Amino acid sequence: MMKTALLFAGQGAQEVGMGKDLAENFPTAKSWFERANDALGYDLASICFSGPETELTKTENAQPGIFLVSWVAFQLLKQRVPSLSFQATAGLSLGEFTALTAANALSFEDGLKVVRQRGRFMQEACEATRGGMAAIIGLDETPTRELCAQAGVVLANLNCLGQLVISGELEKIERACELAREKGARRALPLPVAGAYHSPLMASAQPKLQAELARVALRPPTVVVISNVTAQPHSSEEAIRARLVEQVTASVRWEESMRYLLAQGLTRFIELGPGTALSGFMKRIDKNAQVLNVADIPSLTAMASALGSKS
């Protein structure tokens, strides 16, 4: 039997209109959006469906919004393909919380509320610092680490071969991009983000997130969930809390995480939520892996057709 992993989107995947067609056509989806609004005490669904974009891209809205749309996609996947089993979950940064919730380590409401607060804490850290990020395309990890050391920035995301992201103070990011081009990078592009995620500039968010996580119940995951920090499965509940706090300033070891799952015999990867970035990374990591995604009605229909679903 083919072994399957579910992958959950991270911040940056948000787009105005996400989840709207699902809510309008599936009562299950509509009920989850309503449940989320009740849990948070404001109309997150409306921000997802109609924006405006300036409101959706605020970290405190983008993070719970992506969590919610990804969760709805997960629920519709289970509804359309009830015979599908999965052996692991993983998520990019914010998506790790969705992955843990899908593995029953967190309740839906707790996961949503923690992610909302995480977004708020990270937004506060962004406003207190002058940070940024840049994508480094076509340069290997070793020379990228060298330029990070030279410029005084850090390696934030190791997404796949030739697709790395650096993070740090804005002026230093500019210098790092110059160094990347000198070292032969095909492109070094500053990213349109609010701050220096996954860098020491986010440290002020950590004690606040730690306090928030201490208030929620955590359970052992029912399937393997991969930690961004270690690229290995999460273990105890206390270790999960520690890794989620550490993750705010640590590098996202995405390619290593996917290679761990591939080494365990997983060959089907289903990306849930807005965008297809994780699918793109996986195609670069292992072109033989089966990659599917669910973000809207067309992709849900195509996925259900590919896997075989109830009518």
Secondary structure, DSSP 8 states (H G I E B T S, - for coil): --EEEEEE--TT---TTTTHHHHHH-HHHHHHHHHHHHHHTS-HHHHHHH--HHHHTSHHHHHHHHHHHHHHHHHHHHHH-TT---SEEEESTTHHHHHHHHTTSS-HHHHHHHHHHHHHHHHHHHHHS-EEEEEEES--HHHHHHHHHHHT-EEEEEEETTEEEEEEEHHHHHHHHHHHHHTT-SEEEE---SS-TTSGGGGGGHHHHHHHHHTS-----SSEEB-TTTSSB--SHHHHHHHHHHHTTS-B-HHHHHHHHHHTTEEEEEEESS-SHHHHHHHHH-TTSEEEEESSHHHHHHHHHHH----
